[in-house]
Amino acid sequence: MAPGFRDDLPVLEEKIGHCFADKSMLKRALTHVSASVARADSYERLEFLGDRVLGLVVAHMLVDAYADDSEGLMSRRLAALVRKETCAEVAREWEVGPFMRLGDGEAAAGGRDKDAILGDICEAIIGAVFLDGGHDAAARVVRSAFGHRMMSPGRRLQDAKTALQEWAQGRRLAAPSYRLASRSGPDHAPKFEVLVDVDGFAPAEGSGASKRVAEQAAAQAFLSREGIDIHKGGA
């Protein structure tokens, strides 16, 4: 196992708020494909399940908390709460980093602090709780971790790409387009440079460990450069 790994799972269970009857379920939720013998032994299937469980529980929370919101506004709240970056925040609060089972290459590349991996593992843990303890147990974990985020008044309700697209549409511009400018680094730690083009404006550039992250960074760079306040619908 990669350096920095710890295996005292009761400490992590206390932070998550669930004691697993089947400890192997939690171990699988913490196992990145780089450390697993077979893909089926990694967290990927649990992440798939956890993503759906998270969406259902958060949707229920929103319906209960925002009785006067339109469907569109609740959809934006949902998207903001279940996005990978928010899940990564939760994983950091749980301090899952040292418990993650990573291959040596991924660990050396900073995998314990990558939003993409932390977000996936958060969802995988939720999926594992669901299988281990049922819906009520999973709902308790989600409500504890995401409830205060739902009520945070300053929380962004849109990701940068969505905000930029809606800003462009509001000005009757074509949808922003994204193009890969470069890819560098080894396969286990790639770096993508992406440009976003909006009609009538200079391109903006963003970088990240995946094209998705780089596109979000490029969109955010455009919004920041042009002084667009997405909370007020733009400049």
C-alpha positions in Angstrom: 0.0 0.0 0.0 1.2 3.5 -0.8 3.0 5.6 1.9 0.8 7.6 4.2 -1.9 5.0 4.3 -3.8 4.3 7.6 -6.2 1.5 8.4 -7.8 2.4 11.7 -11.3 2.5 10.2 -13.3 3.2 13.5 -11.7 6.7 13.4 -13.1 7.3 9.9 -16.5 5.7 10.8 -16.9 8.2 13.6 -16.3 11.1 11.3 -18.7 9.7 8.7 -21.4 8.9 11.3 -21.9 5.2 10.5 -20.4 2.1 12.0 -20.2 -0.5 9.3 -21.4 -4.1 10.0 -19.4 -5.1 6.9 -16.0 -3.4 7.1 -15.1 -4.7 3.6 -17.8 -2.4 2.2 -16.0 0.7 3.5 -12.6 -0.6 2.4 -13.9 -1.0 -1.1 -15.4 2.5 -1.1 -11.9 3.8 -0.3 -10.1 1.8 -3.0 -9.0 3.6 -6.1 -8.7 1.5 -9.3 -4.9 2.2 -9.2 -4.7 0.1 -6.1 -7.1 -2.7 -6.9 -6.3 -6.0 -8.5 -9.5 -5.9 -10.6 -11.7 -2.9 -11.5 -14.6 -4.6 -9.7 -12.7 -4.3 -6.4 -12.4 -0.5 -6.7 -15.0 2.1 -5.5 -16.5 2.6 -9.0 -19.7 0.6 -8.6 -20.3 2.0 -5.1 -19.7 5.5 -6.5 -22.4 4.9 -9.2 -24.9 3.9 -6.5 -23.9 6.6 -4.1 -24.4 9.3 -6.7 -28.0 8.2 -7.1 -28.6 7.9 -3.3 -27.1 11.3 -2.7 -29.3 12.9 -5.4 -32.4 11.3 -4.0 -31.7 12.3 -0.4 -30.7 15.9 -1.2 -33.8 16.3 -3.5 -36.0 15.2 -0.5 -34.1 17.7 1.7 -34.7 20.5 -0.8 -38.4 19.7 -1.1 -38.8 19.9 2.7 -36.7 23.0 3.2 -37.8 25.2 0.2 -41.6 24.9 -0.1 -41.9 28.0 -2.2 -39.0 27.4 -4.7 -39.7 26.6 -8.3 -38.6 23.4 -9.9 -35.9 25.3 -11.8 -34.4 26.8 -8.6 -34.5 23.5 -6.8 -32.7 21.9 -9.7 -30.0 24.5 -9.5 -29.7 24.0 -5.7 -29.5 20.2 -6.3 -26.8 20.6 -8.9 -24.7 22.8 -6.6 -25.0 20.4 -3.7 -24.2 17.2 -5.5 -21.4 18.4 -7.7 -18.0 16.8 -7.4 -16.4 19.8 -5.8 -19.0 19.8 -3.0 -18.5 16.1 -2.5 -14.8 16.6 -2.3 -15.4 19.2 0.5 -17.3 16.6 2.4 -14.6 14.0 1.9 -12.0 16.5 3.3 -14.2 17.1 6.3 -14.3 13.4 6.9 -10.5 13.4 6.5 -10.6 10.4 4.2 -7.2 11.2 2.6 -5.0 9.0 4.7 -7.5 6.1 4.4 -7.7 6.1 0.7 -6.2 3.0 -1.0 -4.1 4.3 -3.9 -1.4 2.9 -6.1 2.1 4.2 -5.6 1.9 6.3 -8.8 -1.4 8.0 -7.9 -0.3 8.6 -4.3 2.9 10.2 -5.5 0.9 12.4 -7.9 -1.1 13.9 -5.0 -4.2 11.7 -5.4 -5.1 12.1 -1.7 -6.0 15.7 -2.4 -7.5 15.6 -5.9 -11.1 16.8 -6.0 -12.1 14.2 -8.6 -11.0 11.3 -6.5 -12.2 12.8 -3.2 -15.6 13.5 -4.8 -15.9 10.0 -6.1 -14.9 8.5 -2.8 -17.5 10.6 -1.0 -20.2 9.2 -3.3 -18.8 5.7 -2.9 -19.0 5.9 0.9 -22.6 7.0 0.7 -23.3 4.0 -1.6 -21.5 1.7 0.9 -23.5 3.1 3.8 -26.7 2.5 1.8 -25.8 -1.2 1.2 -24.6 -1.7 4.7 -27.3 0.1 6.7 -30.2 0.9 4.2 -31.8 4.1 3.1 -32.3 5.6 6.6 -28.6 5.2 7.5 -27.5 6.7 4.2 -30.0 9.6 4.6 -28.6 10.3 8.1 -25.1 10.5 6.7 -26.1 12.8 3.8 -28.2 15.1 6.0 -25.4 15.5 8.5 -22.8 16.2 5.8 -24.9 18.3 3.4 -27.6 19.9 5.5 -25.6 22.9 6.6 -24.4 23.4 3.0 -27.9 23.4 1.7 -28.8 26.3 4.1 -25.7 28.3 3.3 -27.0 31.6 1.9 -23.9 32.4 -0.1 -23.5 29.1 -1.8 -23.1 29.2 -5.5 -26.2 27.6 -7.2 -24.5 27.0 -10.5 -21.2 25.6 -11.7 -19.1 28.0 -13.8 -19.9 26.3 -17.2 -23.6 26.5 -16.6 -23.4 30.1 -15.4 -21.4 31.1 -18.5 -23.8 29.3 -20.8 -26.8 31.0 -19.3 -25.1 34.4 -19.4 -24.3 33.9 -23.1 -27.9 32.8 -23.9 -29.2 35.8 -22.0 -27.3 38.0 -24.5 -28.4 35.9 -27.5 -24.9 34.6 -28.1 -24.0 31.2 -29.3 -23.2 28.6 -26.6 -19.6 28.8 -25.4 -17.3 26.2 -27.0 -14.4 24.5 -25.4 -11.2 23.2 -27.1 -8.3 21.4 -25.8 -5.1 23.5 -26.1 -2.6 21.0 -24.7 -2.2 17.9 -22.6 1.0 17.3 -20.7 2.3 15.1 -17.9 2.4 11.3 -17.4 -0.7 9.2 -17.7 -1.2 8.9 -14.0 -1.0 12.7 -13.5 -2.1 14.5 -16.7 -2.6 18.2 -17.0 -5.1 19.6 -19.5 -5.2 23.2 -20.8 -8.6 24.2 -22.3 -9.7 27.4 -24.0 -13.3 28.6 -23.9 -14.6 30.7 -26.8 -17.5 33.1 -26.6 -18.5 35.2 -29.7 -17.1 38.6 -29.5 -14.7 38.0 -26.6 -11.1 36.8 -26.3 -10.7 33.2 -25.3 -10.1 32.4 -21.6 -7.9 29.5 -20.5 -8.1 27.0 -17.6 -6.2 24.0 -16.5 -6.9 20.9 -14.5 -6.2 17.2 -14.0 -9.1 16.3 -16.4 -10.8 18.0 -19.3 -13.9 18.5 -17.2 -12.0 20.3 -14.5 -10.1 22.4 -17.0 -13.3 23.4 -18.8 -14.8 24.6 -15.5 -11.6 26.5 -14.8 -11.7 28.1 -18.2 -15.4 29.1 -17.7 -14.5 30.6 -14.3 -11.6 32.5 -15.7 -13.9 34.0 -18.3 -16.5 35.0 -15.7 -13.8 36.5 -13.5 -12.1 38.4 -16.3 -15.3 39.9 -17.6 -16.5 40.8 -14.1 -19.7 38.7 -14.4 -21.5 38.2 -11.1 -23.5 35.1 -11.6 -25.5 35.8 -8.4 -26.9 38.9 -10.1 -27.3 37.4 -13.5 -24.1 39.0 -15.0 -22.5 42.4 -15.4 
